Amino acid sequence: VMAEAISQEAAKTPGKESHAMESFASALRQLPSIIAENGGYDSAQLVSELKALHAVGKNTKGLDMYKGEVGDMVDLGITESFSVKRQVLVQAAEAAEMILRVDDILKAAPRRREQDRSHC
């Protein structure tokens, strides 16, 4: 659901930001598959069921990792507050930015060093 909202906003956004937003949406779409695989379940089956339910507006559906099936998160008592979700996204974006900065530093040409002529 969040990935779709980001993709829709990316379509309205000009420039390089659009590409970054689409990449972020793609990463969000991969999360259910990764979670299912890590739980030892058939991720292709579970994710296809989940996408179909989300497409018809059943946005409270998610992966029930205890049973290995799609379940209603409200019935399971799983809720996410907006503030927690926002903080997770902010921290993820900050981590990605830090990785990109380190990558840029590593790619930069080394500075030219001068010979040390001190008498130490």
Secondary structure, DSSP 8 states (H G I E B T S, - for coil): -HHHHHHHHHHH--SHHHHHHHHHHHHHHHHHHHHHHHTTS-HHHHHHHHHHHHHTT-TTEEEETTTTEEEETTTTT----HHHHHHHHHHHHHHHHHHHHHHHHHHS------------
